[in-house]
């Protein structure tokens, strides 16, 4: 089966599986249709993903036509799994440091706070990411794949891996994986990244490879449960079908207010 069909099939099947498992093995008791569920599913998960996918693909194609670098095929002779593994580690290292920087920088935090505004962390919560944040991170992610001449299916395989792993680390599952959590990231550590009680800039910035947190001193894995998730910011827009637009407007307004002191 082509990855153009296999990728959405895997993503939908995994989403349904996690949604069911959260009902059976929940870490916290949460409603299925929690506040912001349809904002995340429709606004961020479907509409934004589709529009930004087209925009990022067009931008990368334009850069490739201008440089012609993909014709050099610098990695095209590698096995497909070797290509995928290379870009997997390369991007994961980048995203750890960029994510960490977002929590230290007031300007970049404006693009990241929407992701932390979900009060009930679940398999869908990871879709809530500011459009500009996605534009930056996915361009950085997929541009090297194109310019270095990777096989066409590598980008789709990488995008599928991103979606599946993103849903998993945000899932409301009561799982404990022991020493595996020292290498591979999961909900056990990532839910603490969304915990309200952690002081700024926070902990557990890794996405897929938890090893970055353990290596660079940002790992945090206590035994007790977080008291709550989300932002303690009065007036942050969370409800209604217009929440997607209001959350983007909020980040721009806050940035403007900070710029004018």
N, C-alpha and C positions, 0 to 999 in steps of 0.2 A: 504494500500500500504506500502511496505517495505521502511524504511528510506534510504536504498541504492539507491532506485529509486526516492523517494520523495525529497531527499536533492538536487540532481542536477536539478530536475525539478523546484523546488522553486527558486534556484539560477539563472537559466537561465531566468525564467519568470520575476523575479524581475529586472534583468539587462535590459531586453527589456523594461519593464515598465518605469524604471527610464530614460533610453535613450530617450523614447518618451516624457515623462514629461519634460525633459530638453529642448526639442524643443518647447514645449508649454508655460512653465513657467520658463524661464531661469533667473537666478540671474545676470549673465553676458552673453553678446552675445559671443558665442564661436562656433568654427567649430566643426562639429561632429567628423571628422577625424583629430583631432589636432595633433601637433608634439608629437611623441612618442606613439600614439594610439596603433599601432600594436606591438610596443615593450612591452607595458603593457599587451595587450590582449594575445599575443602569448608567448612572452618570460617569463613574470612574471605570468600572469594569468593562462596559460595552462601548458606550459612545466615545469616551476619551481615548480608550485603547485603539479603537478603529481609526479615529481622526489622526492621532499622533503616529500611528503605524504608517499611514500614508505619507504624512509630513516627513518623518524620519527617513523612510525609504527613499523619498524624492530627494532629500538633502544629501544622503549618502551617494545616490546615483549621480547627482550633480558634481559632487567632489571627485568621484571616481572618473567621470568623463573629463574633468579638468586636469587630473593628474595622470591618469592612465596607469596607476600603480598596480591595479589588479591583474593587468596583463603580464606582469613580471612573475606571477604565480609563486611567490616566495614560500608558501606553505602547501601549495597544491599537490606536491608529490608526497606529502605526509599521509599516513592512513587517516581516514575520517575520524576515528575515535581519538587519534593523537591530536588532530586539529581541535576537536571539541574539548579535550582535556587541557590543552594549552590555553585556549580562550577562557575556559572555565576558571582556571587558577588566576590568570592575568586580570580578568575583570573583577574577580572576587577580592583580590588584593587592593585594587583601585577603589572598589565600593566601600571597603572597610574604612579607608582613610578619608574618602570624601564624606561618608556618613558621619564619621567622627568629627570632621571639620564643620559639618552642618550644625552640630550641637555646641560648638565653640563660637561660631560666627553668628552674630545677630542678623546679618543680612541673609545668610543661607538658611538660618532657622525659619525665616519668613516663608521659605519654599518647602520647609519640612514639617511645620507644625500641624498641617492638615493630617498628615499621617499619624500623628500622635493624638488626634482629637477623638478617636473612637473610644467610647467608654466601655464597650464589651468586645474584647479581643477575640476574634474567631477566624475561621478559614477565609472569610471574605474581607477582613479588615486590611489586609495587605494591599488591596487594590487602591485604597485611598491615598493617593500621592499626587501632589501638585503637578499640573501640566508642565511647568517649566522644569521641575525636578526630573520628570520622566524624559523630557526633551534632552536635557543634559546627559543623564545617565545612560539612556539607550543609544544615543548617538556615539558616546564614548565606547559603549559596549560593542555595537555592531559595525562601526566604521572600520576598525582594524580587521574584522572578519572579511569585509568586502575588499579592502585595499591590499590585504596580504594574499588574496586569491584563494580563500578557503572554498571547499566544495559547497554548492548551493544549499544542500540540506543542513549544513552546519548551523546556519543562522536559525533555521526553524527548530532544530534540535536544542539549541541553546535557549531559545525563547520558551520552548516547552518546559525545559528544566527550570527556568526562572519561575514560571507560573506555578508549577507543581511544588517547588521548594518554598516559594513565597506563601502559598496556601498552608503548607504544612507547619512552618515555623510560627504562623499566627494562629494556628488552630487551637480550639479550646478542648484539647485532649489531655487526659491524665496519663501521660507517658513518662517513663524514666528509662534512660538508655545507658546508664552507668558511664563507663570510661569512653564510650562512643562520643559523648557530649564534649569531650576534650578535643575532638577532631571535627566532627560534623555538627552543625548547628541544628537546633530543634526548638519546639515550643517550651521546653523545660527552661532554657536560658532566655529565649527571646521575649517571653511574656514579661520578664523583669525589665527589659528595655522599655516597655510601655508602662511600667509601674509609676504611679504618682509619687510615691515616697522617695524615689531616688533623686538626689540633688543634681542640679545641672552641673556638668554636661551629661551625666548619666553613665551607663555601663552597657556592655554587650552590643557592640556596634557591628559585629560580623553578620553576614547574611547566610552563607552556605558553609564556610569553613570556620568553625568556632576556634580553630587553632590560633587565628590572628588575635583574638581577645586574650587568650592565655599567654601568648608570646609577648604582647605589648601592654600587659597589665591592666586590661579593662574588663576582665571576666568577673562575673558576679553571680553566684548560685547558692543562695541561702536555703535553708530547709523549710521555712515558713512561707505562707502564701502572701502575695501582694495584697495590700488593703483595697486598692482600687486602680483603675487604668484611666487614661485620657488626660486632658488638659484641665488644670484648675484656673481657667481663664473666664471670668464673667462675661457673658454676652457673646461667647463664641457660637456661630451659627451651626446647628446640628440637625434641626428638624425641618421637614417639608421637602417638596420636590425641587425647590429653589436652593437647597443647601449647597449643592455643588457649586453654583455660581457665587453664592454668598461667601463660601470658604475661600474662593480665589480672590474675590474682592476684598475680603478681610486681610489677606496677606499683603495686598498692594496698599491698602489704606495704612496698615501698621508700618510698612516700609516708608511710606510718605511722611507719616508722623515722626518717625525716628530721624529721617533726613532733615526735617525742619526743627529738630531739637525739642 
